């Protein structure tokens, strides 16, 4: 319950930031993808059914404020959670560096998956001009990720939640 | 043994099930009345006041910064003029802001009169959360009479249509989104086509026949045949026409009439005017 409430608060603030701020600044790529950072933290440090469902819910919440295909962000966020979870359990690492790397590739992969799902795989050939902005957004998200992980860890400590992965 | 397998793989199995649910949602779509649309509507309702607060805060912050910069500049003047200048500049800034707002609302009113349709104005409070689609969030929803599918306009031209709604907020799919399409025609040559958004950016006119006389600078307007947008509204102007290469159709790029990043207020057509229905039957 505490984990759900904590992530719900972060998701509401993150999505409000991501939807309000791009309307005020001219360059969208400068805004980090905060929801992917939260999902990667879930995948790396929280192993169970509830975190998987939270990742799906976070994606579905993103669908309420982004895109025109409900379920698309739910799908990509569940995939990001699954990849983070697999990295954490197979490689037995869950540090901020690994998290930042997963965030970097996660931002690019989810963007390309969104285009492919929404417009078909042929549309990927038209994404050349958006790759620069996408790489910048991914890099900024990766740079910001360790700070968000630290904020989450501090919030979890305050809420009495374990900060590390529960090994299976 | 079986229980042990399920327990050991519970995360993978749950994730797999959720991925299947997501794919089902993507493939079937979510309609406004569906049970699956309720969480989306509820979340939009939760987020919209925070978005509006962010926007108000940003406006306030920029006003404070402007006031501060004005004061720094004024300190270089003598003591007597400093206070007077600050007051005049403050008044002027407020007047300019009022003038801009007044002009926007006046233009909206003119557009509403021209349309002869029932329409409501709404403030823009946010944009697409991921940036991968082109959508806007409005501070008006079903309690203001808005419904999914309604046309959204600005004084410069067509903006988009409403795709999701909650009691006090709604989302607009912009016409330059890669999933958007509307029926339009060249105002000079009457050549018809489908105006669609592109993945990388911009607008194109699809299915314009090669024999059509379409030139750079021509205005593209709505035909009204899609039953959403009133006929004759400006969509944009032709930026380039590509006649080379294979294919049956012209490659036509359009410069949108509306600068979607600068939108502050929009007008939503809640009921099309009578002549639009006539046009749709043609």
Interface residues (C-beta under 8 A of the other chain):
Chain A: X12 X13 X15 X16 X17 X18 X19 X20 X21 X22 X23 X24 X26 X28 X29 X31 X33 X35 X47 X48 X49 X51 X52 X53 X55 X56 X59 X60 X61 X62 X63 X64 X65 X66 X67 X68 X69 X70 X71 X72 X73 X74 X75 X78 X79 X81 X82 X85 X111 X114 X115 X117 X118 X119 X123 X126 X127 X128 X129 X130 X137 X168
Chain B: X8 X10 X11 X12 X14 X15 X18 X19 X21 X22 X23 X24 X25 X26 X29 X30 X36 X37 X39 X40 X41 X43 X44 X46 X47 X50 X51 X54 X55 X58 X124 X125 X126 X127 X128 X129 X130 X131 X132 X133 X135 X136 X137 X163 X164 X171 X173 X177 X178 X179 X198 X199 X200 X201 X261
